[in-house]
Amino acid sequence: MSIINQVPDGKDPFSVCLISTDCTTTSGIAHRVLEDNGHSDILLQYMENALQRHHISPEALQRHIDLIASLKIENLPIPRSPYPQTSKTQKGNFAEVFLAEYLVSTTDMELPIYRLRYNTNPDQSMKGDDVLLFDLDSDPVRIIVGESKFRGTPDKQSVIDIVDGLVRSNKAGLPISLMFVAERLFQENKPELGRKVQNCAVLFAANKLHIDYVGFLMSNQNAKNHVNRHTTDNLHNLLMISLGIQSPETIVKKAFEGLESRL
């Protein structure tokens, strides 16, 4: 696996909770199979914290909690939750956050912003690249574009949609969310990092930017079979990751219920 490394041994939650196997799809694409090993409680706790971090900053969360407390005293209506309430969006966000966290854990690359914090309507899925990771100090500068899908039951179409989305990104050239990331960094008072991300457009034009693609399917324990059978070889620098969990809907539901209980 040249795009990502192995999960660090020891206390890394992905190492503790998941069995990892590297294989190749029938079309010759690298495929990392992740399977639940029975420690879903540890994965649930990790993902609950990660979902909170991706959706809202600690400062904004505290302001929200303080506002709720004040409104309750006055017996006034409570503002909507900062987390999605619709099951479909919860599942999609869970898969996206898992992929982002897993790639950070298995590479030396950086996730510069938590993009879900900028979603003006938490109940709708956010447009743009699901995951963008950067290694801005490597030569050449490297980007990973990630596309994630959640399916309660895996199917051929879900795999096709993942690969097609990444192929479209590849044909478009520069990742569609690149300037979005740069602008958010400038807004967060990180101008040096913002300029480095923005400069990727210049590097791309000069053919000095390396872009890899990672597709991710989260589903039940049959996810790996569909990825193996239905992944096409349209991209040479593609890695597929599948996550098979016995009850994928249950862990998503519990994670967001846990988030709501913190408010």
C-alpha positions in Angstrom: 0.0 0.0 0.0 1.9 3.0 -1.2 -0.8 5.7 -0.6 -1.2 4.9 3.1 0.8 3.1 5.8 -0.3 0.7 8.5 -2.1 1.9 11.6 0.4 2.5 14.4 0.5 -0.4 16.8 -0.5 0.0 20.4 -3.3 2.1 21.7 -4.4 3.6 18.4 -8.2 3.0 18.4 -8.1 1.8 14.8 -5.5 -0.8 15.7 -7.5 -1.9 18.8 -10.9 -2.0 17.1 -10.3 -3.2 13.6 -8.7 -6.1 11.7 -6.8 -4.8 8.7 -6.0 -6.9 5.6 -4.4 -5.6 2.4 -5.5 -7.2 -0.9 -6.2 -6.4 -4.5 -9.5 -6.1 -6.3 -10.2 -8.3 -9.3 -9.4 -5.3 -11.4 -6.0 -4.9 -9.8 -6.7 -1.9 -7.5 -5.2 -1.9 -4.0 -7.8 -2.6 -1.3 -7.5 -2.3 2.4 -10.2 -4.3 4.2 -11.2 -3.2 7.7 -13.4 -5.4 9.8 -14.9 -5.0 13.2 -13.1 -7.2 15.8 -15.7 -7.0 18.5 -14.5 -3.8 20.3 -17.1 -1.6 18.8 -17.5 0.3 22.1 -14.0 1.7 21.8 -14.6 2.7 18.1 -17.9 4.3 19.1 -16.3 6.4 21.8 -13.5 7.5 19.4 -15.9 8.3 16.6 -18.2 10.2 19.0 -15.3 12.5 19.9 -14.2 12.8 16.3 -17.7 13.7 15.1 -17.9 16.4 17.7 -14.5 17.8 16.6 -15.4 17.8 13.0 -18.8 19.4 13.4 -18.1 22.2 15.9 -15.2 24.0 17.5 -14.8 23.7 21.3 -15.5 27.4 21.7 -18.6 27.3 19.6 -19.9 24.2 21.4 -19.4 25.9 24.8 -21.3 28.9 23.6 -24.1 26.7 22.4 -24.3 24.9 25.8 -24.3 28.2 27.6 -27.1 29.5 25.4 -29.2 26.4 26.1 -28.7 26.8 29.8 -29.8 30.5 29.6 -32.9 29.7 27.5 -33.9 26.9 29.8 -33.9 29.2 32.8 -36.3 31.5 30.9 -38.3 28.6 29.6 -37.7 29.7 26.0 -37.3 27.5 22.9 -34.0 25.7 22.5 -32.0 26.4 19.3 -31.5 23.5 16.9 -28.6 21.1 17.4 -25.3 21.7 15.7 -25.4 18.1 14.6 -27.5 16.6 11.7 -30.8 15.1 12.7 -31.6 13.2 9.5 -30.4 9.6 9.4 -29.1 9.9 5.9 -26.9 12.8 6.7 -25.7 11.3 9.9 -24.6 8.2 8.1 -22.8 10.1 5.3 -21.0 12.4 7.8 -20.0 9.4 9.9 -18.4 7.7 6.9 -16.7 11.0 5.9 -15.3 11.6 9.3 -14.1 8.0 9.7 -12.2 8.2 6.4 -10.6 11.5 7.3 -9.5 10.2 10.7 -8.2 7.0 9.3 -6.2 8.7 6.6 -4.6 11.0 9.1 -3.7 8.0 11.3 -2.1 6.1 8.4 -0.2 8.9 6.6 2.0 11.9 7.4 -0.5 14.2 5.9 -2.5 17.0 7.4 -6.2 17.7 7.5 -6.0 21.6 7.5 -9.7 22.3 8.3 -12.8 20.5 9.6 -15.1 21.3 6.7 -18.3 20.2 8.4 -18.0 23.1 10.8 -18.8 25.4 7.8 -22.0 23.6 6.7 -24.8 26.2 7.0 -27.4 23.5 7.0 -26.3 20.5 9.1 -29.2 18.4 7.9 -28.0 18.4 4.3 -24.8 16.8 3.1 -22.1 19.2 2.3 -20.9 19.7 -1.3 -17.3 19.4 -2.4 -14.6 16.9 -1.8 -15.4 14.6 1.2 -11.8 14.6 2.3 -8.7 16.6 1.3 -5.4 15.9 3.0 -2.1 17.7 2.3 1.6 17.0 2.7 2.8 20.5 1.9 6.4 19.9 2.8 7.0 16.9 0.5 8.6 17.1 -2.9 6.4 17.0 -4.9 3.6 18.4 -2.7 1.1 15.7 -2.2 -2.7 15.7 -1.9 -5.2 12.9 -1.1 -8.7 13.3 -2.4 -11.2 11.0 -0.5 -14.7 9.9 -1.5 -16.8 8.1 1.1 -20.2 6.3 1.1 -22.3 4.7 3.7 -24.6 1.8 2.8 -26.6 -0.3 5.3 -26.4 -3.0 2.7 -23.5 -2.8 0.1 -24.2 -3.0 -3.6 -22.5 -2.7 -6.9 -23.8 0.8 -7.5 -22.3 2.2 -4.3 -18.8 1.1 -5.5 -19.4 2.5 -9.0 -20.5 5.8 -7.5 -17.4 6.1 -5.4 -15.0 5.4 -8.3 -17.0 7.6 -10.7 -16.8 10.5 -8.2 -13.0 10.2 -8.0 -12.6 9.8 -11.7 -14.6 13.1 -12.2 -12.3 14.8 -9.7 -9.3 13.5 -11.5 -10.6 14.7 -14.9 -11.4 18.1 -13.4 -7.7 18.4 -12.4 -7.4 20.5 -9.3 -9.6 19.4 -6.4 -12.8 21.4 -6.3 -12.5 22.2 -2.6 -8.9 23.5 -2.7 -9.7 27.2 -2.7 -12.4 26.6 -0.1 -9.8 25.1 2.2 -7.4 28.0 1.5 -10.0 30.6 2.3 -11.1 29.0 5.5 -7.4 28.9 6.6 -7.1 32.7 5.9 -10.3 33.2 7.9 -8.9 31.1 10.8 -5.8 33.4 10.9 -3.5 30.8 9.4 -2.2 32.8 6.5 1.0 30.8 5.9 -0.8 27.5 5.7 -3.5 29.2 3.5 -0.9 30.4 1.1 0.7 27.0 0.9 -2.7 25.4 0.1 -3.5 28.1 -2.4 -0.1 27.6 -4.1 -1.1 24.1 -5.0 -2.9 25.6 -7.9 0.4 27.0 -9.2 2.1 23.7 -8.6 -0.7 21.8 -10.5 -0.3 24.1 -13.5 3.5 23.4 -13.4 2.9 19.6 -13.2 4.6 19.6 -9.7 1.6 18.4 -7.7 1.0 14.7 -6.9 -2.7 13.7 -6.3 -3.8 10.3 -5.0 -7.4 9.1 -4.7 -9.0 7.0 -1.9 -12.5 5.6 -2.1 -14.2 4.4 1.1 -17.3 2.2 1.6 -18.7 1.7 5.1 -21.3 -1.0 5.3 -21.9 -4.5 6.7 -19.4 -7.4 6.6 -20.1 -8.0 2.9 -18.6 -4.6 2.0 -15.3 -6.0 1.0 -16.8 -8.5 -1.5 -18.6 -5.7 -3.4 -15.4 -3.5 -3.5 -13.4 -6.5 -4.7 -15.8 -7.3 -7.5 -17.0 -4.0 -8.7 -14.0 -1.6 -8.5 -12.9 -0.5 -11.9 -9.3 0.3 -12.9 -10.1 3.8 -14.3 -7.5 5.4 -12.0 -4.0 4.1 -11.5 -3.4 6.1 -8.3 -6.4 4.8 -6.5 -6.8 3.0 -3.2 -10.1 1.5 -2.0 -10.9 1.0 1.7 -13.9 -1.0 2.9 -15.2 -1.1 6.5 -17.4 -4.0 7.5 -19.3 -3.7 10.7 -21.9 -6.1 12.0 -24.5 -3.3 12.6 -23.3 -0.2 10.8 -26.6 1.7 11.4 -26.5 1.1 15.1 -23.0 2.6 15.7 -24.0 5.7 13.7 -27.2 6.1 15.7 -25.5 5.6 19.0 -22.7 8.1 18.2 -25.1 10.9 17.4 -27.3 10.1 20.4 -24.1 10.4 22.5 -23.4 13.8 20.9 -26.9 15.1 21.7 -26.6 13.9 25.3 -23.6 16.2 25.7 -25.6 19.3 24.9 
